[in-house]
Amino acid sequence: MNNRIEKIAQQSLLNNEISYDDALCLSQAKNDEVYDLFYWANKIRLKYFGNSINACSIISAKQGKCTEDCNFCSQSSHYPTEIEEYNLIEENKMVNAAMCAENSGAHSLGIVTSGYTIGNAHEFDRVCNTIKTISRNSRIHPHGSFGVLTKEMATSLAKSGLKRINHNLETSERFFRNICTTHTYADRLNTIHVSKQAGLEICCGAIFGIGEETEDRIHLAFTLKKLDVDSVPLNFLHPISGTPLGNRAALTPMETLKIISLFRFILPDKEIKIAGGRGKNLRSLQSWIFYAGANSTMIGNYLTTNGNPAEEDLQMIKDLELELEMS
C-alpha cells in the first residue's frame, strides 16, 4: 500500500483540502499504485455517500445550429458533423421524457438546449412553463442546461421549479482558449455565480481527453472546489467526425478511472457524475466508475451519441449491490 496515497486519503476523509502537490502525486500513480488510488477513492465515496448511487437522464430539447466553436462539440455550426438539427421541441415531448426518465429509475431529467443561450423570450417562456408542468406532475427533479444566463433568467428558472442548472467549465482557465474562442471563461463563471445567487443548485464539470495536461485537470478540480458546486459531471471525449478533435484517440480506461479518483480526492463530499463518453473510453470497465470514486452516473442516451440502455446500467448498479437513489 502506497503510504503517500493513504496519507492524502486521510485528509480527504476528513474533508480537509489537499494541496496541489498532493493532487499531482495522485495523478502520477502507476502500476500497483493505481489500485491503491482506487481503493482510497472508494473509501472516500463510502464515507460521504455510502452505497447510494444517483442516476440522471437528459433530453436534447434543442439541437444543433450552435454559434459557438467548442472544438469537441458535434452541435457547433462551425463544423460539418451532419447531426440532426431541430428547434425547441414541444412541451409534451419534454414532459413525456420526464415521465419516462422517472419510470426508468432516474432521479432527475436534464433539459438541454444548444446555443450560446436560450434563443429568445418565447423559447425561454416555453422552457419555464415546461419546468412548471414537470414539477407539478412528476416526482423527478427538473434540471437544465441552457447556455449563458443572466441573473434575471436564472431567477425565473428557479421560480419555475428548476432545481439545478448545468453549466460546465469544460477545462482549466489556461487551456480554455484552446477549445473555444467565441466566448470566455468569465462568461461561464458568471453564469455559475448568477445561478447560485438565484438559489439554484450547480452542476458544473468538464470534458477530458481534449488535449489538456494533468495540471489543467488539477486546476479545474480546485476551481470547482472554490466555487462550491453541488455536482461535478465528468465527460470524456467521444470524437465526432467533422470536429477539430474528430480524429483524436480516446483515453485509456485506466487513465479515465484515474481522473475520476483524482476528483474524488479533491472533492470528497461532492456528487461526482460520470456522463458523456463513458462507453467509448471505459469499454468493459464501466462498472469500475463507482470503485474509482463516482457516486452518480447518467443513464440512457447523451445528446448526440448513444449510451447504454437504461436497464443495463440499472442492472449494473444492482449487480454491484449498490442502492439506487429514488426521486
C-alpha positions in Angstrom: 0.0 0.0 0.0 1.4 3.4 -1.0 1.8 5.4 2.2 1.7 8.8 0.5 -1.6 8.0 -1.2 -3.0 6.7 2.2 -1.8 9.9 3.9 -3.5 12.1 1.4 -6.7 10.0 1.6 -6.8 10.5 5.3 -7.1 14.3 4.7 -9.8 13.8 2.1 -11.7 11.5 4.6 -11.7 14.4 7.0 -12.8 16.8 4.2 -9.6 18.7 4.6 -8.3 20.3 1.4 -5.4 18.5 -0.1 -2.6 20.5 -1.7 -1.7 20.9 -5.4 1.4 18.8 -4.8 -0.7 16.1 -3.2 -3.0 16.1 -6.2 -0.1 16.0 -8.6 1.3 13.0 -6.7 -2.1 11.2 -7.0 -2.2 11.8 -10.8 1.3 10.2 -11.2 0.2 6.9 -9.6 1.3 4.0 -11.8 1.4 0.2 -11.8 0.1 -1.2 -8.5 -0.2 2.3 -7.0 -3.2 2.9 -9.3 -5.2 0.2 -7.3 -4.2 2.0 -4.1 -5.6 5.1 -5.6 -8.9 3.4 -6.5 -9.1 1.8 -3.0 -8.9 5.0 -1.2 -11.2 6.9 -3.6 -13.8 4.2 -3.0 -13.3 4.7 0.8 -13.9 8.4 0.4 -17.1 7.7 -1.6 -18.4 5.4 1.0 -17.6 7.9 3.8 -19.8 10.6 2.2 -22.4 8.7 0.2 -22.4 5.1 1.4 -23.8 2.7 -1.2 -26.3 5.3 -2.6 -26.0 5.9 -6.4 -27.7 8.7 -8.2 -28.8 8.2 -11.8 -29.9 11.0 -14.1 -31.2 11.3 -17.7 -31.1 14.1 -20.2 -33.1 15.2 -23.2 -31.7 17.2 -26.1 -34.6 19.7 -26.3 -33.0 21.9 -29.0 -30.2 20.5 -31.1 -27.5 21.9 -33.4 -27.1 25.2 -35.1 -24.9 26.5 -32.2 -22.9 29.7 -32.9 -20.1 28.6 -30.6 -16.9 27.0 -31.8 -16.2 24.5 -28.9 -13.9 22.2 -30.9 -15.2 18.9 -29.4 -18.9 19.6 -30.0 -21.0 18.0 -32.7 -23.6 20.7 -32.4 -21.4 23.6 -33.5 -22.4 25.2 -36.8 -18.7 25.8 -37.4 -18.2 22.1 -38.2 -19.7 19.7 -40.8 -20.9 17.0 -38.4 -24.2 16.0 -40.1 -26.1 15.6 -36.9 -29.9 16.0 -36.8 -30.8 19.7 -36.1 -34.1 20.9 -34.7 -35.6 23.8 -32.9 -37.0 23.7 -29.4 -39.3 20.6 -29.2 -42.9 20.7 -27.9 -43.7 20.8 -24.2 -45.4 17.4 -24.3 -42.3 15.7 -25.6 -40.2 17.2 -22.7 -42.9 16.2 -20.2 -43.1 12.7 -21.6 -39.3 12.4 -21.4 -39.5 13.3 -17.7 -42.1 10.6 -17.1 -40.0 8.0 -19.0 -36.9 9.0 -17.0 -38.8 8.6 -13.8 -40.1 5.2 -14.8 -36.6 4.1 -15.8 -35.2 4.9 -12.3 -33.6 8.3 -13.0 -33.6 10.8 -10.1 -33.6 13.8 -12.4 -34.1 14.9 -16.0 -31.8 17.5 -17.6 -33.4 19.6 -20.3 -30.6 20.7 -22.6 -30.8 23.3 -25.3 -28.0 24.1 -27.8 -26.6 27.6 -28.4 -24.8 30.4 -26.5 -28.1 31.0 -24.6 -31.8 30.3 -25.0 -32.7 31.8 -28.3 -35.5 34.3 -27.5 -38.1 35.3 -24.9 -40.7 33.0 -26.4 -38.5 29.9 -26.2 -37.5 30.9 -22.6 -41.1 31.1 -21.6 -41.8 27.7 -23.1 -39.0 26.2 -21.1 -40.2 27.8 -17.9 -43.7 26.5 -18.5 -42.4 23.0 -19.2 -40.4 23.0 -15.9 -43.6 24.1 -14.0 -45.5 21.2 -15.6 -42.9 18.6 -14.8 -42.7 19.9 -11.2 -46.5 19.6 -10.8 -46.9 16.2 -12.4 -43.8 14.2 -11.6 -41.5 13.3 -8.6 -38.5 13.7 -10.9 -36.2 16.7 -10.3 -36.1 19.0 -13.3 -32.6 20.2 -14.1 -31.5 22.2 -17.1 -28.6 23.3 -19.3 -29.4 26.5 -21.3 -26.1 28.1 -22.0 -25.1 31.5 -20.7 -27.7 33.0 -18.3 -28.4 36.4 -16.8 -29.4 36.9 -13.2 -33.0 37.6 -14.3 -33.1 34.4 -16.4 -31.7 32.3 -13.5 -34.2 33.8 -11.1 -37.1 33.0 -13.5 -35.9 29.4 -13.9 -35.7 29.0 -10.1 -39.2 30.4 -9.6 -40.5 27.9 -12.3 -39.3 25.0 -10.2 -35.9 24.3 -11.7 -33.7 22.6 -9.1 -30.3 22.6 -10.7 -28.5 24.2 -13.5 -25.8 22.6 -15.5 -23.1 24.8 -16.9 -19.7 23.1 -17.4 -16.4 24.9 -17.3 -15.0 22.2 -19.5 -11.4 22.6 -18.6 -8.9 24.9 -16.8 -9.0 28.7 -17.5 -5.5 28.4 -19.0 -6.5 25.8 -21.6 -10.0 27.1 -22.3 -8.8 29.3 -25.2 -7.6 26.2 -27.0 -11.1 24.7 -27.2 -13.3 27.8 -27.6 -12.8 31.3 -29.0 -16.4 32.6 -29.3 -17.0 33.2 -25.6 -14.8 33.4 -22.5 -14.2 31.5 -19.3 -15.5 34.6 -17.5 -18.9 34.1 -19.3 -19.1 30.6 -17.9 -18.1 31.7 -14.4 -20.7 34.5 -14.4 -23.5 32.1 -15.2 -22.5 29.9 -12.3 -22.4 33.0 -9.9 -25.8 34.3 -11.0 -27.3 30.8 -10.8 -26.1 30.4 -7.2 -27.5 33.8 -6.3 -30.9 32.7 -7.7 -30.8 29.7 -5.3 -30.2 27.1 -8.0 -28.0 24.1 -7.3 -24.9 24.0 -9.5 -23.9 21.1 -11.7 -20.5 22.0 -13.2 -17.8 19.8 -14.6 -15.6 19.1 -17.6 -14.6 17.1 -20.6 -11.3 15.2 -20.7 -9.2 13.9 -23.5 -9.3 17.1 -25.4 -5.6 17.8 -25.3 -5.4 19.2 -21.7 -2.5 18.4 -19.4 -2.6 16.9 -16.0 -2.1 20.3 -14.5 -5.3 21.5 -16.3 -7.3 18.8 -14.7 -6.0 19.6 -11.2 -6.5 23.4 -11.6 -10.1 22.7 -12.8 -10.8 20.5 -9.8 -9.6 23.1 -7.4 -11.6 25.8 -9.2 -14.8 23.7 -8.8 -13.9 23.3 -5.1 -13.6 27.0 -4.6 -16.9 27.6 -6.4 -18.5 25.1 -4.1 -20.6 23.4 -6.8 -23.0 20.7 -5.9 -22.4 18.2 -8.7 -19.4 17.5 -10.9 -20.2 15.8 -14.2 -17.1 14.2 -15.8 -17.3 13.8 -19.5 -14.7 12.0 -21.7 -14.2 12.9 -25.3 -16.2 10.8 -27.8 -14.5 12.0 -31.0 -17.1 13.2 -33.6 -16.2 13.2 -37.3 -16.1 16.8 -38.7 -14.9 18.5 -35.4 -11.3 19.5 -34.9 -10.9 16.7 -32.4 -12.7 14.2 -34.6 -9.5 12.1 -35.1 -8.3 12.2 -31.5 -7.8 8.9 -29.8 -10.0 8.2 -26.7 -8.4 8.0 -23.3 -7.5 4.5 -22.0 -9.9 3.0 -19.4 -7.3 3.2 -16.6 -6.5 6.9 -17.3 -10.2 7.6 -17.3 -10.6 5.9 -13.9 -7.6 7.8 -12.5 -9.2 11.1 -13.4 -12.4 10.0 -11.5 -10.3 9.1 -8.5 -8.4 12.4 -8.6 -11.6 14.4 -8.5 -12.9 12.3 -5.6 -9.8 13.1 -3.5 -10.1 16.8 -4.3 -13.9 17.0 -3.9 -14.6 14.3 -1.3 -18.2 15.4 -0.4 -19.4 16.4 -3.8 -21.5 14.4 -6.2 -19.3 13.1 -9.0 -21.3 12.1 -12.0 -19.9 10.1 -14.9 -21.5 11.3 -18.1 -20.7 11.5 -21.8 -18.1 9.2 -23.4 -18.3 6.6 -20.6 -18.7 3.7 -23.0 -16.2 4.9 -25.6 -13.4 5.5 -23.0 -14.1 2.8 -20.4 -15.4 0.0 -22.6 -15.6 -3.2 -20.5 -14.6 -1.3 -17.3 -17.7 0.9 -16.9 -18.7 -0.7 -13.7 -15.4 0.4 -12.1 -16.5 4.0 -12.0 -18.0 3.6 -8.6 -15.0 1.9 -7.1 -12.9 4.7 -8.6 -14.9 7.2 -6.5 -18.0 8.2 -8.5 -21.4 8.1 -6.9 -23.6 9.2 -9.8 -24.0 8.4 -13.5 -26.0 9.3 -16.5 -28.3 6.6 -17.9 -29.7 6.3 -21.4 -28.5 8.3 -24.3 -26.4 11.5 -24.3 -27.0 14.5 -26.5 -25.9 13.3 -30.0 -24.3 9.9 -29.0 -25.8 6.8 -27.7 -25.4 5.5 -24.2 -26.2 2.1 -22.7 -29.8 1.1 -22.5 -31.1 2.3 -19.1 -32.0 -1.2 -18.0 -28.4 -2.3 -18.5 -27.0 0.4 -16.3 -29.6 -0.2 -13.6 -28.7 -3.9 -13.7 -25.0 -3.0 -13.3 -25.8 -1.0 -10.2 -27.9 -3.8 -8.8 -25.2 -6.4 -9.6 -22.7 -4.3 -7.6 -25.1 -4.4 -4.7 -25.3 -0.6 -4.7 -28.5 1.3 -3.9 -30.2 3.5 -6.5 -31.4 6.8 -5.0 -35.0 7.3 -5.9 -36.8 10.6 -6.8 
